[in-house]
Amino acid sequence: MKNLVTRFVRNESGATAIEYGLIAGLIAVAIITAVGLVGTDVNNVFEHIANKLNPPTT
């Protein structure tokens, strides 16, 4: 039983997998945030260009 507990404490593969999962999650959140911000800016630029090409009639 003591041998089993010692092996469990020394085994770091599960901790490593969790760390990689957390890093991947943080990178995904950063990418999603960046794409969302850039996408909004690009949309605003296209709307500005469209308004210049076809000015709204009032």
C-alpha positions in Angstrom: 0.0 0.0 0.0 2.8 2.4 0.9 4.4 1.6 -2.5 1.2 2.5 -4.3 0.9 5.9 -2.5 4.5 6.7 -3.2 4.0 6.0 -6.9 0.9 8.1 -6.9 2.7 11.1 -5.3 5.6 10.8 -7.7 3.5 10.5 -10.8 3.4 13.9 -12.5 1.9 13.0 -15.8 -1.6 14.0 -14.7 -0.4 17.3 -13.4 1.4 18.0 -16.6 -1.7 17.2 -18.7 -3.7 19.6 -16.5 -1.1 22.3 -16.9 -1.1 21.9 -20.7 -4.9 22.0 -20.7 -4.9 25.2 -18.7 -2.3 26.8 -21.0 -4.3 25.7 -24.1 -7.5 27.2 -22.6 -5.8 30.5 -21.8 -4.4 30.7 -25.3 -7.8 30.0 -26.8 -9.4 32.7 -24.7 -6.7 35.2 -25.8 -7.2 34.2 -29.5 -11.0 34.6 -29.2 -10.7 38.0 -27.5 -8.2 39.2 -30.1 -10.3 38.0 -33.1 -13.4 39.6 -31.6 -11.7 42.9 -31.2 -10.1 42.9 -34.6 -13.3 41.7 -36.2 -15.2 44.6 -34.7 -12.6 47.1 -36.0 -12.6 45.5 -39.5 -16.4 45.7 -39.6 -16.3 49.3 -38.6 -13.8 50.1 -41.4 -16.0 48.3 -44.0 -19.1 50.2 -42.8 -17.2 53.5 -43.1 -16.1 52.6 -46.6 -19.6 51.5 -47.6 -21.1 54.8 -46.3 -18.5 56.8 -48.3 -19.4 54.9 -51.5 -23.1 55.0 -50.9 -23.9 58.0 -48.7 -27.2 57.7 -46.9 -30.1 59.7 -48.4 -32.0 61.9 -46.1 
